[in-house]
Amino acid sequence: MSLPTSPDGTGRKLPVRPPRPAALGRVDLRHLSLLAVLAALTVVGALTRPDEFLSVDNLQLVLTQASVIGVVTVGVTFVIIGGGIDLSVGAIVALASVWATTLATQDFGLTGVLFCAVAVGLGCGLVNGALIAYGPMVPFIATLAMFASARGLALQISDGKTQVVTVPEVLDLGVPDSYVLGVPPLVWVFATVSVLGWLLLNRTTFGRRTVAVGGSPEASRLAGIAVRRQRLLLYLLSGLCCGIAAFMLVVLTGSGQNTNGNLYELDAIAAAIIGGTLLSGGRGTITGSVLGVLIFTTITNLFALNNLQSDVQQIAKGAIIVAAVLVQKGRTTS
């Protein structure tokens, strides 16, 4: 390829500068800022509670607590990037955990509990997706209806009681003997889901279609993308993540309760937002969402170790969310 000639008529060849990946630079900068926040929180923990915060047991606890909500956040991130919202994820986790811990289900052992949790999550995701894509209903209303229905059904199945897990194979996944390289199995599951989510969003046609639909549904339709089917698949993906998270929660607590997953929808959306996902859709990263989950989990752990009140913790989280949204708004308008 020939170089362009100089505009002064001398015929000199001018070098061609490759385009600077500005968008990539912004994404990297955002991730670096999240890492800086996480590092600052780590320093605070090391200064205030050095013996407890930096202990192996506490670090394992933080990662384990982040794993369940982290898997849910991966699914929610896809939905928001695709221009939707899912307010039902916490209720779906509760319903899946309760259904998976009934005596009839536990008779099938580990496979039965896992299959039931995933099936319930997929079923709820299918209902959400069908109502939104083919109903058509506004995502806020459809998922709010699922939120109420799933919570009610979980309460009816459990009769308001805690359903204790009696399957040894399920309980064994939560004991230290099951750790791989010193890392709990739930953390490995979270890492696997995060990596698969990153690959799905950044290296597949499905990911590109998700971003396109979230950015402009009409332009995506004119480009030949099946917008309705894409939305259905996104809510199926969210339901799948909820089912996996429900099984993880059963392993973590050894029980199923209708109160499981309380406020998961708010935590997942908040983690995605501070990770750089636009509520209007069309932009977001799995890496940012994972960092958002780790930041919120670390904040919760710091407040618990320092015996600080939970109301102050909620105020701090709210301030972080507001700051993240203001930063997003400033970037989109600049």
C-alpha positions as CSV (number, residue, x, y, z in Angstrom):
1,M,0.0,0.0,0.0
2,S,1.5,3.4,-1.1
3,L,2.0,6.2,1.4
4,P,0.1,9.4,0.9
5,T,2.0,12.3,-0.7
6,S,2.7,15.6,1.1
7,P,0.0,18.3,0.5
8,D,2.8,20.9,-0.2
9,G,3.3,19.4,-3.6
10,T,6.9,18.2,-2.9
11,G,6.0,14.6,-3.4
12,R,7.4,13.5,-0.1
13,K,5.9,10.4,1.4
14,L,4.1,10.9,4.7
15,P,4.0,8.1,7.3
16,V,0.6,6.6,8.0
17,R,-0.2,6.5,11.7
18,P,-2.3,3.6,12.8
19,P,-5.6,4.6,14.5
20,R,-5.3,4.8,18.2
21,P,-7.7,2.4,19.9
22,A,-9.4,5.1,22.0
23,A,-12.3,2.9,23.2
24,L,-9.9,0.2,24.3
25,G,-7.9,2.8,26.2
26,R,-11.0,4.0,28.0
27,V,-11.9,0.5,29.0
28,D,-8.5,-0.2,30.3
29,L,-8.5,3.0,32.3
30,R,-11.8,2.2,33.8
31,H,-10.6,-1.2,34.9
32,L,-7.4,0.3,36.3
33,S,-9.5,2.7,38.3
34,L,-11.6,-0.2,39.7
35,L,-8.4,-2.0,40.6
36,A,-7.1,1.1,42.4
37,V,-10.3,1.2,44.5
38,L,-10.0,-2.5,45.3
39,A,-6.3,-1.9,46.2
40,A,-7.3,1.0,48.5
41,L,-9.9,-1.1,50.3
42,T,-7.2,-3.8,50.8
43,V,-4.9,-1.2,52.3
44,V,-7.7,0.0,54.6
45,G,-8.3,-3.6,55.7
46,A,-4.6,-4.3,56.2
47,L,-4.3,-1.1,58.4
48,T,-7.5,-1.6,60.5
49,R,-7.5,-5.4,60.9
50,P,-4.2,-6.7,59.7
51,D,-4.3,-10.1,61.4
52,E,-7.9,-10.8,60.4
53,F,-8.3,-9.2,57.0
54,L,-5.2,-10.6,55.4
55,S,-5.7,-14.1,56.8
56,V,-6.1,-16.9,54.4
57,D,-9.5,-17.9,55.9
58,N,-10.8,-14.3,55.5
59,L,-9.6,-14.0,51.9
60,Q,-11.3,-17.4,51.1
61,L,-14.5,-16.1,52.7
62,V,-14.5,-12.9,50.7
63,L,-14.0,-14.8,47.4
64,T,-16.6,-17.4,48.3
65,Q,-19.2,-14.7,49.2
66,A,-18.4,-12.9,46.0
67,S,-18.8,-16.1,43.9
68,V,-22.6,-16.5,44.3
69,I,-23.6,-13.0,43.5
70,G,-20.8,-12.8,41.0
71,V,-22.3,-15.6,38.8
72,V,-25.7,-13.7,39.0
73,T,-24.0,-10.5,38.0
74,V,-22.5,-12.1,34.8
75,G,-26.0,-12.9,33.6
76,V,-27.4,-9.5,34.6
77,T,-24.5,-7.8,32.7
78,F,-25.5,-9.5,29.5
79,V,-29.1,-8.4,29.9
80,I,-28.2,-4.8,30.6
81,I,-25.8,-4.6,27.7
82,G,-28.6,-6.0,25.5
83,G,-30.8,-3.1,26.6
84,G,-32.9,-4.9,29.2
85,I,-33.1,-5.2,33.0
86,D,-33.8,-8.1,35.3
87,L,-35.3,-7.5,38.7
88,S,-36.2,-11.1,39.3
89,V,-32.8,-12.7,39.7
90,G,-32.9,-12.8,43.5
91,A,-36.3,-14.4,43.5
92,I,-35.3,-16.9,40.9
93,V,-32.3,-17.9,43.1
94,A,-34.7,-18.4,46.0
95,L,-37.1,-20.5,44.0
96,A,-34.4,-22.6,42.4
97,S,-32.7,-23.2,45.8
98,V,-36.0,-24.2,47.4
99,W,-37.2,-26.4,44.6
100,A,-33.7,-28.1,44.4
101,T,-33.8,-29.0,48.2
102,T,-37.2,-30.6,48.4
103,L,-37.0,-34.2,49.7
104,A,-38.2,-35.6,46.4
105,T,-35.4,-33.8,44.5
106,Q,-32.7,-34.8,47.0
107,D,-33.5,-38.5,46.5
108,F,-31.7,-38.1,43.1
109,G,-28.5,-37.0,44.8
110,L,-26.1,-34.4,43.6
111,T,-27.1,-34.6,40.0
112,G,-30.8,-34.2,40.9
113,V,-30.2,-31.1,43.0
114,L,-27.9,-29.5,40.4
115,F,-30.2,-30.3,37.5
116,C,-33.3,-29.0,39.3
117,A,-31.7,-25.7,40.2
118,V,-30.5,-25.1,36.6
119,A,-33.8,-26.2,35.1
120,V,-35.8,-23.9,37.4
121,G,-33.5,-21.0,36.5
122,L,-33.8,-21.7,32.8
123,G,-37.6,-22.0,33.1
124,C,-37.9,-18.6,34.8
125,G,-35.6,-17.1,32.2
126,L,-37.6,-18.5,29.4
127,V,-40.8,-17.0,30.8
128,N,-39.1,-13.6,31.2
129,G,-37.7,-13.7,27.8
130,A,-40.9,-14.8,26.1
131,L,-42.9,-12.1,27.8
132,I,-40.4,-9.4,26.9
133,A,-39.5,-10.5,23.4
134,Y,-42.8,-11.8,22.1
135,G,-45.3,-10.4,24.6
136,P,-44.2,-7.8,24.2
137,M,-43.9,-6.4,27.8
138,V,-41.5,-3.8,29.2
139,P,-38.6,-5.6,30.9
140,F,-39.2,-3.7,34.2
141,I,-42.8,-5.0,34.4
142,A,-42.2,-8.5,33.3
143,T,-39.3,-9.2,35.6
144,L,-41.1,-7.4,38.5
145,A,-44.0,-9.8,38.0
146,M,-41.5,-12.7,38.0
147,F,-40.0,-11.3,41.2
148,A,-43.3,-11.4,43.0
149,S,-44.4,-14.8,41.5
150,A,-41.1,-16.6,42.2
151,R,-40.9,-15.3,45.8
152,G,-44.5,-16.4,46.4
153,L,-43.9,-19.9,44.9
154,A,-40.8,-20.3,46.9
155,L,-42.7,-19.5,50.1
156,Q,-45.5,-21.9,49.1
157,I,-43.1,-24.8,48.3
158,S,-41.1,-24.4,51.5
159,D,-44.0,-23.4,53.7
160,G,-41.7,-20.8,55.1
161,K,-39.4,-23.4,56.6
162,T,-35.7,-24.0,56.0
163,Q,-35.1,-27.1,53.9
164,V,-31.9,-28.8,55.1
165,V,-29.7,-30.6,52.6
166,T,-29.0,-34.2,53.4
167,V,-27.0,-35.2,50.3
168,P,-23.4,-35.8,51.4
169,E,-22.0,-35.1,47.9
170,V,-23.5,-31.6,48.0
171,L,-22.3,-30.8,51.5
172,D,-18.8,-32.1,50.8
173,L,-18.3,-29.4,48.2
174,G,-18.3,-26.8,51.0
175,V,-15.7,-28.3,53.3
176,P,-12.0,-27.5,53.2
177,D,-11.1,-31.0,52.0
178,S,-12.7,-30.2,48.6
179,Y,-10.5,-27.1,48.0
180,V,-8.4,-27.2,44.9
181,L,-5.0,-25.5,45.3
182,G,-6.4,-23.9,48.5
183,V,-9.3,-22.3,46.6
184,P,-12.9,-23.3,47.3
185,P,-14.8,-25.0,44.5
186,L,-17.4,-22.2,44.4
187,V,-14.6,-19.7,43.5
188,W,-13.5,-22.0,40.7
189,V,-17.1,-22.0,39.4
190,F,-17.3,-18.2,39.6
191,A,-13.9,-17.9,37.7
192,T,-15.1,-20.4,35.0
193,V,-18.4,-18.6,34.5
194,S,-16.6,-15.2,34.3
195,V,-14.1,-16.5,31.7
196,L,-16.8,-18.1,29.6
197,G,-18.9,-14.9,29.9
198,W,-15.9,-12.8,28.7
199,L,-15.3,-15.1,25.8
200,L,-19.0,-15.1,24.9
201,L,-19.3,-11.3,25.0
202,N,-16.0,-10.5,23.3
203,R,-15.2,-13.4,21.0
204,T,-18.5,-14.6,19.5
205,T,-21.2,-13.4,17.2
206,F,-23.7,-13.7,20.1
207,G,-21.7,-11.0,22.0
208,R,-21.5,-8.7,19.1
209,R,-25.3,-9.0,18.5
210,T,-25.9,-8.3,22.2
211,V,-24.0,-5.0,22.0
212,A,-25.7,-4.1,18.8
213,V,-29.2,-4.8,20.1
214,G,-28.5,-2.8,23.2
215,G,-27.2,0.1,21.3
216,S,-29.9,0.3,18.7
217,P,-32.6,-2.4,18.3
218,E,-34.0,-0.8,15.1
219,A,-30.6,-0.6,13.4
220,S,-30.0,-4.2,14.5
221,R,-33.2,-5.4,13.0
222,L,-32.4,-3.6,9.7
223,A,-29.0,-5.3,9.8
224,G,-30.6,-8.7,9.8
225,I,-30.3,-9.5,13.5
226,A,-33.2,-11.4,15.0
227,V,-33.8,-8.9,17.9
228,R,-36.6,-10.9,19.6
229,R,-34.7,-14.1,19.6
230,Q,-31.6,-12.3,20.9
231,R,-33.5,-10.9,23.8
232,L,-35.0,-14.3,24.6
233,L,-31.6,-15.8,24.7
234,L,-30.3,-13.1,27.0
235,Y,-32.9,-13.8,29.6
236,L,-32.3,-17.5,29.2
237,L,-28.7,-16.8,30.0
238,S,-29.6,-14.8,33.0
239,G,-31.8,-17.6,34.2
240,L,-29.1,-20.1,33.7
241,C,-26.7,-18.0,35.9
242,C,-29.4,-17.8,38.5
243,G,-29.8,-21.6,38.6
244,I,-26.0,-22.1,38.9
245,A,-25.9,-19.5,41.7
246,A,-28.8,-21.2,43.5
247,F,-26.9,-24.5,43.5
248,M,-23.8,-22.7,44.8
249,L,-25.9,-21.1,47.6
250,V,-27.2,-24.5,48.5
251,V,-23.7,-25.8,48.8
252,L,-22.6,-22.7,50.8
253,T,-25.5,-22.7,53.3
254,G,-26.5,-26.4,53.3
255,S,-30.1,-25.5,52.9
256,G,-32.8,-23.9,50.7
257,Q,-34.9,-21.0,51.9
258,N,-37.5,-18.7,50.4
259,T,-35.4,-15.8,51.7
260,N,-32.3,-16.8,49.7
261,G,-31.1,-14.2,47.1
262,N,-32.5,-11.3,49.0
263,L,-31.6,-8.0,47.2
264,Y,-29.4,-9.9,44.8
265,E,-31.0,-8.0,41.9
266,L,-29.9,-4.7,43.4
267,D,-26.4,-5.9,44.2
268,A,-25.9,-7.4,40.7
269,I,-27.2,-4.3,38.9
270,A,-25.0,-2.1,41.1
271,A,-21.9,-4.2,40.5
272,A,-22.5,-4.0,36.8
273,I,-23.0,-0.3,36.9
274,I,-19.8,0.6,38.7
275,G,-18.1,-1.9,36.4
276,G,-18.9,0.4,33.5
277,T,-22.1,-1.2,32.1
278,L,-24.5,1.4,30.7
279,L,-28.1,1.1,32.0
280,S,-29.2,2.3,28.6
281,G,-27.5,-0.7,27.0
282,G,-24.9,-1.1,24.3
283,R,-21.8,-1.1,26.4
284,G,-20.3,-3.1,29.3
285,T,-17.6,-5.5,30.3
286,I,-17.6,-8.8,32.2
287,T,-14.2,-7.8,33.7
288,G,-15.7,-4.5,35.1
289,S,-18.7,-6.4,36.6
290,V,-16.4,-8.9,38.3
291,L,-14.3,-6.1,39.8
292,G,-17.5,-4.4,40.9
293,V,-18.6,-7.5,42.8
294,L,-15.2,-7.8,44.5
295,I,-15.4,-4.2,45.6
296,F,-18.8,-4.5,47.1
297,T,-17.9,-7.8,48.8
298,T,-14.7,-6.3,50.2
299,I,-16.7,-3.3,51.6
300,T,-19.1,-5.7,53.3
301,N,-16.2,-7.7,54.8
302,L,-14.5,-4.5,56.0
303,F,-17.6,-3.3,57.8
304,A,-18.1,-6.6,59.4
305,L,-14.5,-6.9,60.7
306,N,-14.6,-3.3,62.1
307,N,-18.0,-3.9,63.7
308,L,-19.6,-1.0,61.8
309,Q,-23.3,-0.6,61.4
310,S,-25.0,-2.0,58.3
311,D,-26.8,1.3,57.6
312,V,-23.5,3.1,57.1
313,Q,-22.5,0.3,54.8
314,Q,-25.6,0.8,52.7
315,I,-25.0,4.6,52.5
316,A,-21.4,3.9,51.3
317,K,-22.6,1.6,48.6
318,G,-25.2,4.1,47.5
319,A,-22.6,6.8,47.3
320,I,-20.4,4.5,45.1
321,I,-23.3,3.8,42.8
322,V,-24.1,7.5,42.4
323,A,-20.5,8.4,41.7
324,A,-20.2,5.6,39.1
325,V,-23.4,6.8,37.3
326,L,-22.1,10.4,37.3
327,V,-18.8,9.3,35.8
328,Q,-20.6,7.4,33.1
329,K,-22.8,10.3,32.3
330,G,-19.8,12.6,32.1
331,R,-18.1,10.2,29.6
332,T,-21.2,9.8,27.4
333,T,-21.8,13.5,27.1
334,S,-18.1,14.4,26.5
